[in-house]
């Protein structure tokens, strides 16, 4: 029984937590030109497309350590692009 428990704890499929420095950037939420909900960080390193505002906001809050002041709603078009 002890062997099974130790194997389960070693085989976790959860990704490692991000460093706190990464959570210090602002996250922008808005819609793109096709009406999709977009989340993007200010550095262009993190983000995604979402089916609704609620899912976009949920992702943004998880990514930034649940800091509502670091989430900014963009009134205009916000296109999704990561990196360069």
C-alpha positions in Angstrom: 0.0 0.0 0.0 2.8 2.4 0.8 4.4 1.8 -2.6 1.2 2.8 -4.4 0.9 6.0 -2.5 4.5 7.0 -3.1 4.2 6.2 -6.9 1.1 8.3 -7.1 2.7 11.3 -5.5 5.7 11.1 -7.8 3.6 10.7 -10.9 1.7 14.0 -10.6 0.7 15.4 -13.9 0.3 19.0 -12.6 2.6 21.6 -14.1 5.0 23.4 -11.8 3.9 26.7 -10.4 5.1 29.8 -12.1 7.5 32.1 -10.3 5.9 35.1 -8.5 7.8 37.5 -10.7 5.7 36.2 -13.7 2.5 37.1 -11.9 3.4 40.7 -11.6 2.5 41.7 -15.1 -0.8 43.2 -16.1 -3.4 41.1 -18.0 -5.7 42.6 -20.6 -9.1 41.2 -21.4 -11.2 42.1 -24.5 -12.6 40.9 -27.7 -10.9 40.4 -31.0 -12.3 41.5 -34.4 -14.2 38.2 -34.7 -15.9 38.5 -31.3 -13.7 36.0 -29.4 -12.7 36.8 -25.8 -8.9 37.4 -25.5 -6.6 37.5 -22.5 -3.0 38.7 -23.0 -0.3 39.8 -20.7 1.6 43.1 -21.3 4.8 41.2 -22.4 3.0 39.0 -24.9 4.2 35.8 -23.1 0.9 34.5 -21.8 -2.7 34.5 -22.9 -5.4 32.7 -24.8 -8.8 32.7 -26.6 -11.9 32.0 -24.6 -15.5 31.2 -25.3 -16.9 33.9 -23.0 -16.0 36.7 -20.6 -16.4 34.6 -17.5 -13.8 32.0 -18.7 -11.4 34.8 -19.8 -11.7 36.5 -16.4 -11.3 33.2 -14.5 -8.0 32.5 -16.5 -6.7 36.0 -15.9 -7.3 35.8 -12.1 -5.6 32.4 -11.9 -2.6 33.6 -13.9 -2.0 36.8 -11.9 -2.4 35.4 -8.4 -6.0 36.6 -7.9 -5.1 40.3 -8.1 -8.2 42.0 -9.6 -6.3 45.4 -10.0 -3.9 43.7 -12.4 -6.7 42.8 -14.8 -7.6 45.5 -17.3 -10.7 45.4 -19.5 -9.9 46.8 -23.0 -12.9 48.7 -24.5 -11.8 48.3 -28.1 -10.4 45.4 -30.2 -7.8 43.3 -28.5 -6.1 40.9 -30.9 -4.4 37.7 -29.7 -0.7 37.5 -30.4 2.0 35.8 -28.3 5.6 36.7 -28.6 7.3 38.9 -31.2 
